Amino acid sequence: MTSCADSTGLPDPAVVARLLGRAPFTRYSVAVLCPGSGPAVLENEPIDLHGRPFPTRYWLACRALGEAISRLEAAGGVRALESDPMMTGHILAANARHRALHSGFNIGGTGDPARVKCLHAHLAFALAIGGSPIGDWIAHRTDLRWPTRCCAVSEATHDQ
């Protein structure tokens, strides 16, 4: 799975709120668009709207991808990734790169750079940076594909 676009700026805030199921906590831009041109991955600022640290640089907004990752997490995906000896160095490298890009925070705000807190955050990071071994690991273990209809479009149509 590859990302479809680079940063596009700000979409309609109502679209993002519908996808997230809440108002965003941070200022953000779109890092990745889905094939239907909806915001799939958001890039967040390191400080939230209330001045508190926000450790997650990239947030998975696409509901279809999010649901697939939730199923993998529910099936023990976080533990499986952490216990895969072939992935140890990749986890450390991904967290080091995230720290360099996002005010010293590890992916998902985990305190230990050898640990994984959230597969959603790791996939969003992989999509935003153009791919990674962790993104590949996730993709090979779940039914990870873009929906036939953009979640943002589906949500907007459903609300009318």
DRENVOPA-945945 format. One line per field, with one value per atom (N, C-alpha, C): residue number from 1; residue in three letters; chain; atom name; y, x, z. Coordinates in Angstrom, 3 decimals, decimal comma, padded with zeros to 6 digits, always signed. Layout:
N
nr: c(NUM|...)
rest: c(ALA|...)
kette: c(A|...)
atom: c(CA|...)
Y: c(Y|...)
X: c(X|...)
Z: c(Z|...)
end
This chain:
160
nr: c(1|1|1|2|2|2|3|3|3|4|4|4|5|5|5|6|6|6|7|7|7|8|8|8|9|9|9|10|10|10|11|11|11|12|12|12|13|13|13|14|14|14|15|15|15|16|16|16|17|17|17|18|18|18|19|19|19|20|20|20|21|21|21|22|22|22|23|23|23|24|24|24|25|25|25|26|26|26|27|27|27|28|28|28|29|29|29|30|30|30|31|31|31|32|32|32|33|33|33|34|34|34|35|35|35|36|36|36|37|37|37|38|38|38|39|39|39|40|40|40|41|41|41|42|42|42|43|43|43|44|44|44|45|45|45|46|46|46|47|47|47|48|48|48|49|49|49|50|50|50|51|51|51|52|52|52|53|53|53|54|54|54|55|55|55|56|56|56|57|57|57|58|58|58|59|59|59|60|60|60|61|61|61|62|62|62|63|63|63|64|64|64|65|65|65|66|66|66|67|67|67|68|68|68|69|69|69|70|70|70|71|71|71|72|72|72|73|73|73|74|74|74|75|75|75|76|76|76|77|77|77|78|78|78|79|79|79|80|80|80|81|81|81|82|82|82|83|83|83|84|84|84|85|85|85|86|86|86|87|87|87|88|88|88|89|89|89|90|90|90|91|91|91|92|92|92|93|93|93|94|94|94|95|95|95|96|96|96|97|97|97|98|98|98|99|99|99|100|100|100|101|101|101|102|102|102|103|103|103|104|104|104|105|105|105|106|106|106|107|107|107|108|108|108|109|109|109|110|110|110|111|111|111|112|112|112|113|113|113|114|114|114|115|115|115|116|116|116|117|117|117|118|118|118|119|119|119|120|120|120|121|121|121|122|122|122|123|123|123|124|124|124|125|125|125|126|126|126|127|127|127|128|128|128|129|129|129|130|130|130|131|131|131|132|132|132|133|133|133|134|134|134|135|135|135|136|136|136|137|137|137|138|138|138|139|139|139|140|140|140|141|141|141|142|142|142|143|143|143|144|144|144|145|145|145|146|146|146|147|147|147|148|148|148|149|149|149|150|150|150|151|151|151|152|152|152|153|153|153|154|154|154|155|155|155|156|156|156|157|157|157|158|158|158|159|159|159|160|160|160)
rest: c(MET|MET|MET|THR|THR|THR|SER|SER|SER|CYS|CYS|CYS|ALA|ALA|ALA|ASP|ASP|ASP|SER|SER|SER|THR|THR|THR|GLY|GLY|GLY|LEU|LEU|LEU|PRO|PRO|PRO|ASP|ASP|ASP|PRO|PRO|PRO|ALA|ALA|ALA|VAL|VAL|VAL|VAL|VAL|VAL|ALA|ALA|ALA|ARG|ARG|ARG|LEU|LEU|LEU|LEU|LEU|LEU|GLY|GLY|GLY|ARG|ARG|ARG|ALA|ALA|ALA|PRO|PRO|PRO|PHE|PHE|PHE|THR|THR|THR|ARG|ARG|ARG|TYR|TYR|TYR|SER|SER|SER|VAL|VAL|VAL|ALA|ALA|ALA|VAL|VAL|VAL|LEU|LEU|LEU|CYS|CYS|CYS|PRO|PRO|PRO|GLY|GLY|GLY|SER|SER|SER|GLY|GLY|GLY|PRO|PRO|PRO|ALA|ALA|ALA|VAL|VAL|VAL|LEU|LEU|LEU|GLU|GLU|GLU|ASN|ASN|ASN|GLU|GLU|GLU|PRO|PRO|PRO|ILE|ILE|ILE|ASP|ASP|ASP|LEU|LEU|LEU|HIS|HIS|HIS|GLY|GLY|GLY|ARG|ARG|ARG|PRO|PRO|PRO|PHE|PHE|PHE|PRO|PRO|PRO|THR|THR|THR|ARG|ARG|ARG|TYR|TYR|TYR|TRP|TRP|TRP|LEU|LEU|LEU|ALA|ALA|ALA|CYS|CYS|CYS|ARG|ARG|ARG|ALA|ALA|ALA|LEU|LEU|LEU|GLY|GLY|GLY|GLU|GLU|GLU|ALA|ALA|ALA|ILE|ILE|ILE|SER|SER|SER|ARG|ARG|ARG|LEU|LEU|LEU|GLU|GLU|GLU|ALA|ALA|ALA|ALA|ALA|ALA|GLY|GLY|GLY|GLY|GLY|GLY|VAL|VAL|VAL|ARG|ARG|ARG|ALA|ALA|ALA|LEU|LEU|LEU|GLU|GLU|GLU|SER|SER|SER|ASP|ASP|ASP|PRO|PRO|PRO|MET|MET|MET|MET|MET|MET|THR|THR|THR|GLY|GLY|GLY|HIS|HIS|HIS|ILE|ILE|ILE|LEU|LEU|LEU|ALA|ALA|ALA|ALA|ALA|ALA|ASN|ASN|ASN|ALA|ALA|ALA|ARG|ARG|ARG|HIS|HIS|HIS|ARG|ARG|ARG|ALA|ALA|ALA|LEU|LEU|LEU|HIS|HIS|HIS|SER|SER|SER|GLY|GLY|GLY|PHE|PHE|PHE|ASN|ASN|ASN|ILE|ILE|ILE|GLY|GLY|GLY|GLY|GLY|GLY|THR|THR|THR|GLY|GLY|GLY|ASP|ASP|ASP|PRO|PRO|PRO|ALA|ALA|ALA|ARG|ARG|ARG|VAL|VAL|VAL|LYS|LYS|LYS|CYS|CYS|CYS|LEU|LEU|LEU|HIS|HIS|HIS|ALA|ALA|ALA|HIS|HIS|HIS|LEU|LEU|LEU|ALA|ALA|ALA|PHE|PHE|PHE|ALA|ALA|ALA|LEU|LEU|LEU|ALA|ALA|ALA|ILE|ILE|ILE|GLY|GLY|GLY|GLY|GLY|GLY|SER|SER|SER|PRO|PRO|PRO|ILE|ILE|ILE|GLY|GLY|GLY|ASP|ASP|ASP|TRP|TRP|TRP|ILE|ILE|ILE|ALA|ALA|ALA|HIS|HIS|HIS|ARG|ARG|ARG|THR|THR|THR|ASP|ASP|ASP|LEU|LEU|LEU|ARG|ARG|ARG|TRP|TRP|TRP|PRO|PRO|PRO|THR|THR|THR|ARG|ARG|ARG|CYS|CYS|CYS|CYS|CYS|CYS|ALA|ALA|ALA|VAL|VAL|VAL|SER|SER|SER|GLU|GLU|GLU|ALA|ALA|ALA|THR|THR|THR|HIS|HIS|HIS|ASP|ASP|ASP|GLN|GLN|GLN)
kette: c(A|A|A|A|A|A|A|A|A|A|A|A|A|A|A|A|A|A|A|A|A|A|A|A|A|A|A|A|A|A|A|A|A|A|A|A|A|A|A|A|A|A|A|A|A|A|A|A|A|A|A|A|A|A|A|A|A|A|A|A|A|A|A|A|A|A|A|A|A|A|A|A|A|A|A|A|A|A|A|A|A|A|A|A|A|A|A|A|A|A|A|A|A|A|A|A|A|A|A|A|A|A|A|A|A|A|A|A|A|A|A|A|A|A|A|A|A|A|A|A|A|A|A|A|A|A|A|A|A|A|A|A|A|A|A|A|A|A|A|A|A|A|A|A|A|A|A|A|A|A|A|A|A|A|A|A|A|A|A|A|A|A|A|A|A|A|A|A|A|A|A|A|A|A|A|A|A|A|A|A|A|A|A|A|A|A|A|A|A|A|A|A|A|A|A|A|A|A|A|A|A|A|A|A|A|A|A|A|A|A|A|A|A|A|A|A|A|A|A|A|A|A|A|A|A|A|A|A|A|A|A|A|A|A|A|A|A|A|A|A|A|A|A|A|A|A|A|A|A|A|A|A|A|A|A|A|A|A|A|A|A|A|A|A|A|A|A|A|A|A|A|A|A|A|A|A|A|A|A|A|A|A|A|A|A|A|A|A|A|A|A|A|A|A|A|A|A|A|A|A|A|A|A|A|A|A|A|A|A|A|A|A|A|A|A|A|A|A|A|A|A|A|A|A|A|A|A|A|A|A|A|A|A|A|A|A|A|A|A|A|A|A|A|A|A|A|A|A|A|A|A|A|A|A|A|A|A|A|A|A|A|A|A|A|A|A|A|A|A|A|A|A|A|A|A|A|A|A|A|A|A|A|A|A|A|A|A|A|A|A|A|A|A|A|A|A|A|A|A|A|A|A|A|A|A|A|A|A|A|A|A|A|A|A|A|A|A|A|A|A|A|A|A|A|A|A|A|A|A|A|A|A|A|A|A|A|A|A|A|A|A|A|A|A|A|A|A|A|A|A|A|A|A|A|A|A|A|A|A|A|A|A|A|A|A|A|A|A|A|A|A|A|A|A|A|A|A|A|A|A)
atom: c(N|CA|C|N|CA|C|N|CA|C|N|CA|C|N|CA|C|N|CA|C|N|CA|C|N|CA|C|N|CA|C|N|CA|C|N|CA|C|N|CA|C|N|CA|C|N|CA|C|N|CA|C|N|CA|C|N|CA|C|N|CA|C|N|CA|C|N|CA|C|N|CA|C|N|CA|C|N|CA|C|N|CA|C|N|CA|C|N|CA|C|N|CA|C|N|CA|C|N|CA|C|N|CA|C|N|CA|C|N|CA|C|N|CA|C|N|CA|C|N|CA|C|N|CA|C|N|CA|C|N|CA|C|N|CA|C|N|CA|C|N|CA|C|N|CA|C|N|CA|C|N|CA|C|N|CA|C|N|CA|C|N|CA|C|N|CA|C|N|CA|C|N|CA|C|N|CA|C|N|CA|C|N|CA|C|N|CA|C|N|CA|C|N|CA|C|N|CA|C|N|CA|C|N|CA|C|N|CA|C|N|CA|C|N|CA|C|N|CA|C|N|CA|C|N|CA|C|N|CA|C|N|CA|C|N|CA|C|N|CA|C|N|CA|C|N|CA|C|N|CA|C|N|CA|C|N|CA|C|N|CA|C|N|CA|C|N|CA|C|N|CA|C|N|CA|C|N|CA|C|N|CA|C|N|CA|C|N|CA|C|N|CA|C|N|CA|C|N|CA|C|N|CA|C|N|CA|C|N|CA|C|N|CA|C|N|CA|C|N|CA|C|N|CA|C|N|CA|C|N|CA|C|N|CA|C|N|CA|C|N|CA|C|N|CA|C|N|CA|C|N|CA|C|N|CA|C|N|CA|C|N|CA|C|N|CA|C|N|CA|C|N|CA|C|N|CA|C|N|CA|C|N|CA|C|N|CA|C|N|CA|C|N|CA|C|N|CA|C|N|CA|C|N|CA|C|N|CA|C|N|CA|C|N|CA|C|N|CA|C|N|CA|C|N|CA|C|N|CA|C|N|CA|C|N|CA|C|N|CA|C|N|CA|C|N|CA|C|N|CA|C|N|CA|C|N|CA|C|N|CA|C|N|CA|C|N|CA|C|N|CA|C|N|CA|C|N|CA|C|N|CA|C|N|CA|C|N|CA|C|N|CA|C|N|CA|C|N|CA|C|N|CA|C|N|CA|C|N|CA|C|N|CA|C|N|CA|C|N|CA|C|N|CA|C|N|CA|C|N|CA|C|N|CA|C|N|CA|C|N|CA|C|N|CA|C|N|CA|C|N|CA|C|N|CA|C|N|CA|C)
Y: c(-001,177|+000,000|+001,222|+002,152|+003,384|+004,568|+005,668|+006,896|+007,475|+008,291|+008,816|+010,279|+010,975|+012,389|+012,904|+013,996|+014,674|+015,646|+016,424|+017,334|+018,239|+018,377|+019,197|+020,385|+020,557|+021,641|+021,186|+022,079|+021,787|+021,466|+020,322|+020,028|+020,713|+020,542|+021,039|+020,453|+021,285|+020,777|+019,823|+020,013|+019,121|+017,710|+017,585|+016,275|+015,558|+016,257|+015,660|+015,263|+016,112|+015,786|+014,553|+014,432|+013,234|+011,978|+012,058|+010,893|+010,488|+011,479|+011,188|+010,827|+011,261|+011,055|+012,072|+013,135|+014,193|+015,360|+016,471|+017,603|+017,275|+017,703|+017,452|+018,119|+017,490|+018,012|+018,967|+018,950|+019,729|+020,479|+021,381|+021,921|+020,807|+020,693|+019,571|+019,993|+019,169|+019,263|+017,840|+017,695|+016,365|+015,899|+014,752|+014,181|+013,208|+012,501|+011,494|+011,579|+011,593|+011,509|+010,068|+009,634|+008,335|+008,474|+007,364|+007,483|+008,302|+008,405|+009,205|+010,659|+011,065|+012,444|+012,885|+011,956|+012,295|+012,249|+012,912|+012,880|+011,494|+010,811|+009,470|+009,502|+010,394|+010,550|+012,038|+012,406|+013,790|+013,942|+015,083|+015,416|+016,445|+016,065|+016,904|+017,705|+018,850|+019,621|+018,947|+019,151|+018,468|+019,022|+020,140|+020,730|+020,832|+020,366|+020,388|+021,793|+021,913|+023,220|+023,840|+023,048|+023,554|+023,753|+023,616|+023,825|+022,602|+021,450|+020,216|+019,450|+018,666|+017,848|+016,866|+016,729|+015,756|+014,889|+013,661|+012,867|+012,198|+012,163|+011,442|+012,399|+012,287|+013,171|+012,846|+011,563|+011,152|+010,352|+010,743|+010,141|+009,522|+008,267|+007,566|+008,022|+008,724|+009,255|+008,375|+007,584|+006,725|+005,649|+005,661|+004,703|+003,264|+003,020|+001,645|+001,069|+001,834|+001,362|+001,223|+002,170|+002,115|+000,866|+000,493|-000,713|-001,965|-002,021|-003,170|-003,283|-002,156|-002,156|-002,515|-002,062|-002,421|-003,933|-004,571|-006,036|-006,706|-006,196|-006,754|-006,547|-005,365|-005,116|-006,039|-006,219|-007,088|-008,540|-008,919|-010,291|-010,447|-009,437|-009,526|-008,970|-008,105|-007,568|-006,786|-006,018|-005,240|-006,188|-007,175|-008,152|-008,922|-009,291|-010,042|-009,217|-007,938|-007,071|-006,928|-006,665|-006,495|-007,771|-008,920|-010,182|-010,748|-010,089|-010,544|-010,043|-010,972|-010,527|-009,800|-010,050|-009,367|-007,899|-007,529|-006,169|-005,276|-005,830|-005,049|-003,806|-003,977|-002,833|-001,832|-002,336|-001,440|-000,604|-001,203|-000,455|+000,662|+000,325|+001,343|+002,449|+002,071|+003,067|+003,964|+003,376|+004,174|+005,184|+004,750|+005,680|+006,762|+006,419|+007,431|+008,471|+008,013|+008,966|+009,850|+009,254|+010,021|+011,055|+010,659|+011,611|+012,799|+012,534|+013,615|+014,554|+014,023|+014,826|+015,511|+014,991|+015,425|+015,702|+016,647|+017,180|+016,128|+015,076|+014,080|+012,982|+012,961|+011,936|+010,666|+009,500|+008,221|+008,098|+007,165|+006,958|+006,570|+007,280|+006,999|+007,416|+008,058|+008,534|+007,466|+006,298|+005,264|+005,754|+005,392|+005,824|+005,049|+003,811|+002,934|+002,796|+003,245|+003,201|+001,787|+000,777|-000,610|-001,194|-000,420|-000,904|-000,277|-000,936|-000,458|-000,218|+000,956|+001,286|+001,153|+001,493|+001,597|+001,314|+000,274|-000,044|+001,014|+001,676|+002,754|+003,850|+004,255|+005,318|+004,867|+003,609|+003,111|+003,053|+002,636|+002,601|+004,021|+004,937|+006,330|+006,898|+006,620|+007,080|+006,480|+005,181|+004,514|+005,107|+005,330|+005,911|+007,324|+008,095|+009,491|+009,619|+008,675|+008,795|+007,999|+007,408|+006,691|+005,210|+004,656|+003,224|+002,921|+001,734|+001,292|-000,206|-000,859|-002,283|-002,562|-001,643|-001,852|-001,739|-000,765|-000,664|-001,917|-002,454|-003,702|-004,861|-004,931|-005,992|-005,938|-004,750|-004,571|-004,978|-004,504|-004,780|-006,271|-007,004|-008,444|-009,248|-008,631|-009,353|-008,928|-008,087|-007,645|-007,371|-007,236|-006,930|-005,414|-004,946|-003,514|-003,055|-002,374|-001,815|-000,602|+000,275|+001,454|+001,008|+001,672|+001,329|+001,719|+001,087|+001,417|+002,815|+003,291|+004,645|+005,352|+006,544|+007,326|+007,453|+007,203|+007,312|+008,717|+009,736|+011,116|+011,391|+010,859|+011,030|+010,214|+008,979|+008,123|+008,736|+009,284|+009,899|+011,118|+011,955|+013,170|+012,814|+011,821|+011,396|+010,788|+010,011|+009,354|+010,366|+011,487|+012,491|+013,299|+013,283|+014,122|+013,481)
X: c(+000,858|+000,000|+000,891|+000,586|+001,360|+000,443|+001,060|+000,293|+000,027|-000,993|-001,402|-001,057|-000,636|-000,332|+000,489|+001,146|+001,848|+000,873|+001,387|+000,549|-000,282|-001,530|-002,437|-002,973|-002,534|-003,079|-004,280|-005,206|-006,352|-007,600|-008,236|-009,528|-010,628|-011,836|-012,976|-012,911|-012,868|-012,783|-013,925|-015,092|-016,214|-015,940|-015,247|-014,890|-013,951|-012,938|-011,980|-012,678|-013,527|-014,247|-015,128|-015,782|-016,605|-015,749|-014,609|-013,725|-013,187|-012,818|-012,271|-013,358|-014,579|-015,658|-015,624|-014,857|-014,693|-013,961|-013,933|-013,135|-011,650|-010,795|-009,356|-008,807|-007,785|-007,140|-006,002|-005,539|-004,356|-004,595|-003,678|-003,617|-003,013|-003,430|-003,004|-003,008|-002,380|-002,495|-002,697|-003,001|-003,171|-001,829|-001,368|-000,106|-000,323|-001,455|-001,747|-003,222|-003,484|-004,847|-005,126|-006,363|-006,753|-006,988|-007,166|-007,421|-008,676|-009,621|-010,819|-010,644|-009,417|-009,039|-009,473|-009,808|-010,136|-008,894|-008,931|-007,782|-007,640|-006,554|-006,312|-005,384|-004,387|-003,441|-003,282|-003,432|-003,240|-001,864|-001,237|+000,023|-000,276|-000,039|-000,368|+000,826|+000,538|+001,578|+001,889|+003,090|+003,471|+002,820|+002,124|+001,426|-000,048|-000,932|-002,359|-002,946|-004,225|-004,886|-004,952|-004,659|-004,662|-003,248|-002,246|-000,864|-000,189|-000,830|-000,251|+000,494|+001,505|+002,207|+001,257|+001,414|+000,636|+001,646|+001,885|+003,011|+002,826|+001,635|+001,412|+001,476|+002,542|+002,724|+001,720|+001,548|+000,661|-000,508|-001,709|-002,949|-003,708|-004,060|-004,804|-006,259|-006,695|-008,060|-008,999|-008,465|-009,294|-009,949|-011,262|-011,977|-011,795|-011,759|-011,603|-010,254|-009,196|-007,884|-007,851|-008,447|-008,487|-009,195|-010,286|-011,005|-010,170|-009,457|-008,594|-007,488|-006,901|-005,842|-006,411|-007,608|-008,235|-008,414|-008,791|-008,934|-007,578|-006,524|-005,192|-004,753|-004,980|-004,629|-005,410|-006,702|-007,535|-007,063|-006,431|-005,929|-004,502|-003,997|-002,665|-001,548|-001,881|-000,894|+000,235|-000,055|+001,001|+002,026|+001,562|+002,476|+003,260|+002,574|+003,242|+004,356|+004,105|+005,131|+006,306|+006,022|+007,093|+007,918|+007,296|+008,007|+008,675|+008,505|+009,141|+010,592|+011,572|+012,966|+013,465|+012,840|+013,234|+012,796|+011,892|+011,352|+011,951|+012,725|+013,264|+014,013|+014,939|+015,706|+014,842|+013,828|+012,925|+012,067|+011,651|+010,869|+011,730|+012,964|+013,873|+014,142|+014,361|+014,641|+013,433|+012,246|+011,041|+010,834|+011,023|+010,868|+011,934|+013,158|+014,227|+013,880|+013,389|+013,028|+011,856|+010,855|+009,704|+010,159|+011,058|+011,564|+012,230|+012,999|+013,694|+012,720|+011,597|+010,610|+009,590|+009,398|+008,245|+008,609|+009,473|+009,787|+010,199|+010,885|+011,400|+010,441|+009,237|+008,254|+008,445|+008,306|+008,233|+006,863|+006,716|+005,438|+004,365|+003,248|+002,142|+002,416|+003,550|+003,862|+004,391|+004,754|+005,283|+006,574|+006,754|+007,939|+009,189|+009,041|+010,162|+010,266|+011,360|+011,472|+011,531|+011,652|+011,637|+010,230|+009,276|+007,899|+006,998|+005,861|+004,840|+003,581|+003,010|+001,790|+000,563|+000,720|-000,451|-000,071|-000,665|-000,396|-000,968|-002,062|-002,638|-001,592|-000,919|+000,082|+001,273|+001,671|+002,791|+002,428|+001,206|+000,800|+000,700|+000,116|+000,019|+001,410|+002,352|+003,728|+004,326|+004,138|+004,673|+004,088|+002,790|+002,159|+002,678|+002,847|+003,270|+004,717|+005,574|+006,990|+007,315|+006,302|+006,526|+006,792|+006,488|+006,644|+007,699|+007,593|+008,562|+008,398|+009,411|+009,267|+008,109|+007,841|+006,720|+005,403|+005,286|+004,081|+003,874|+004,968|+004,874|+004,440|+005,001|+004,639|+003,137|+002,626|+001,200|+000,366|+000,757|-000,008|-000,089|+000,962|+000,970|+000,120|-000,312|-001,056|-002,520|-002,954|-004,348|-004,841|-006,133|-006,752|-006,693|-005,502|-005,249|-005,341|-006,434|-006,601|-007,515|-007,329|-008,177|-009,604|-010,582|-011,980|-012,347|-013,366|-013,795|-014,397|-014,901|-015,449|-014,817|-014,347|-013,669|-014,543|-013,951|-014,674|-015,241|-014,477|-014,929|-016,151|-016,166|-017,318|-018,500|-018,243|-019,308|-019,959|-019,134|-019,664|-020,522|-020,047|-020,783|-022,113|-022,112|-023,338|-024,331|-023,782|-024,616|-025,319|-024,627|-025,191|-026,312|-026,416|-027,418|-028,780)
Z: c(+000,000|+000,000|+000,000|-000,829|-000,898|-000,660|-000,276|-000,116|-001,495|-001,593|-002,898|-003,112|-002,096|-002,293|-001,127|-001,354|-000,283|+000,379|+001,315|+002,081|+001,171|+001,514|+000,722|+001,501|+002,734|+003,528|+004,322|+004,514|+005,367|+004,561|+004,846|+004,225|+005,035|+004,614|+005,363|+006,775|+007,812|+009,186|+009,547|+008,958|+009,248|+008,732|+007,614|+007,065|+008,030|+008,506|+009,432|+010,730|+011,260|+012,492|+012,302|+011,146|+010,881|+010,844|+010,174|+010,084|+011,450|+012,261|+013,588|+014,601|+014,332|+015,299|+016,425|+016,234|+017,241|+016,588|+017,263|+016,786|+016,966|+016,056|+016,212|+017,471|+018,082|+019,291|+018,974|+017,711|+017,336|+016,035|+015,750|+014,391|+013,545|+012,313|+011,473|+010,013|+009,208|+007,750|+007,256|+005,995|+005,419|+004,880|+005,353|+004,903|+003,752|+003,769|+002,743|+002,375|+001,079|+000,571|+000,146|+000,306|-000,226|-001,732|-002,457|-003,900|-004,235|-003,283|-003,491|-003,099|-002,816|-002,469|-001,078|-000,216|+001,170|+002,044|+003,205|+004,114|+004,739|+004,444|+004,983|+006,186|+006,152|+007,259|+007,527|+008,798|+009,217|+009,844|+009,611|+010,277|+011,354|+012,598|+013,750|+014,234|+014,812|+015,484|+016,823|+017,374|+018,615|+019,885|+019,761|+020,906|+020,549|+021,446|+021,127|+021,286|+021,036|+021,067|+022,460|+023,500|+024,871|+025,411|+024,521|+024,925|+025,526|+025,465|+026,014|+024,917|+025,311|+024,313|+023,626|+022,319|+021,544|+020,799|+021,296|+020,795|+019,434|+018,900|+017,651|+016,463|+015,670|+014,514|+013,409|+013,113|+012,024|+012,572|+012,170|+012,669|+011,503|+011,636|+010,601|+010,638|+009,594|+009,548|+008,724|+007,806|+006,956|+007,822|+007,872|+008,720|+008,278|+006,979|+006,487|+006,914|+006,759|+007,196|+008,716|+009,407|+010,871|+011,390|+010,751|+011,168|+010,936|+009,817|+009,540|+010,597|+010,968|+011,982|+013,350|+013,665|+014,943|+015,058|+013,951|+013,977|+014,239|+013,617|+013,842|+015,290|+015,834|+017,235|+018,168|+017,904|+018,746|+018,703|+017,612|+017,460|+018,006|+018,706|+019,309|+018,453|+017,514|+016,588|+017,225|+018,271|+018,925|+019,540|+020,280|+020,894|+019,838|+018,752|+017,682|+017,049|+016,802|+016,221|+017,181|+018,437|+019,428|+019,614|+019,473|+019,721|+018,468|+017,325|+016,089|+016,082|+016,225|+016,317|+015,060|+013,931|+012,698|+012,693|+013,604|+013,610|+014,690|+015,600|+016,723|+016,255|+015,347|+014,840|+014,092|+013,390|+012,653|+013,605|+014,714|+015,715|+016,299|+016,669|+017,217|+016,200|+014,953|+013,905|+013,633|+013,610|+013,372|+014,492|+015,729|+016,851|+016,828|+016,451|+016,356|+015,292|+014,156|+013,091|+013,531|+014,197|+014,683|+015,707|+016,624|+017,627|+016,940|+015,905|+015,190|+014,488|+014,039|+013,311|+014,219|+015,435|+016,227|+017,694|+017,902|+019,232|+020,258|+019,821|+020,747|+021,150|+020,575|+020,935|+020,123|+020,789|+020,084|+019,438|+018,499|+017,810|+018,828|+018,783|+019,692|+021,127|+021,375|+022,713|+023,651|+023,136|+024,017|+024,676|+025,936|+026,667|+026,294|+025,877|+025,553|+024,040|+023,431|+021,971|+021,393|+022,230|+021,758|+021,772|+022,256|+022,388|+021,327|+021,119|+020,184|+020,990|+020,849|+021,573|+020,681|+019,395|+018,527|+017,077|+016,499|+015,100|+014,162|+014,570|+013,762|+013,530|+014,609|+014,506|+013,665|+013,803|+012,994|+011,516|+011,200|+009,802|+009,238|+009,992|+009,534|+009,260|+010,149|+009,977|+008,708|+008,507|+007,319|+006,038|+006,017|+004,828|+004,559|+005,619|+005,461|+005,002|+005,389|+005,012|+003,750|+003,127|+001,873|+002,019|+003,188|+003,414|+004,457|+005,042|+006,043|+006,250|+006,811|+007,120|+008,080|+009,008|+009,927|+009,173|+008,291|+007,464|+006,632|+006,080|+005,310|+006,196|+007,399|+008,350|+008,633|+008,895|+009,181|+007,970|+006,792|+005,573|+005,274|+005,581|+005,309|+006,292|+007,366|+008,389|+008,507|+007,621|+007,663|+006,247|+006,135|+004,844|+004,650|+004,347|+004,277|+002,835|+002,525|+001,178|+001,269|+000,307|+000,251|-000,030|+000,576|+000,286|-001,149|-001,674|-003,037|-003,102|-002,007|-001,927|-000,742|-000,942|+000,091|+001,337|+002,500|+003,773|+003,966|+003,576|+003,745|+002,890|+001,660|+000,773|+001,298|+001,707|+002,226|+003,450|+004,351|+005,571|+005,226|+004,311|+003,957|+003,310|+002,429|+001,753|+002,737|+003,683|+004,691|+005,586|+005,885|+006,777|+006,137|+004,815|+004,159|+004,145)
end
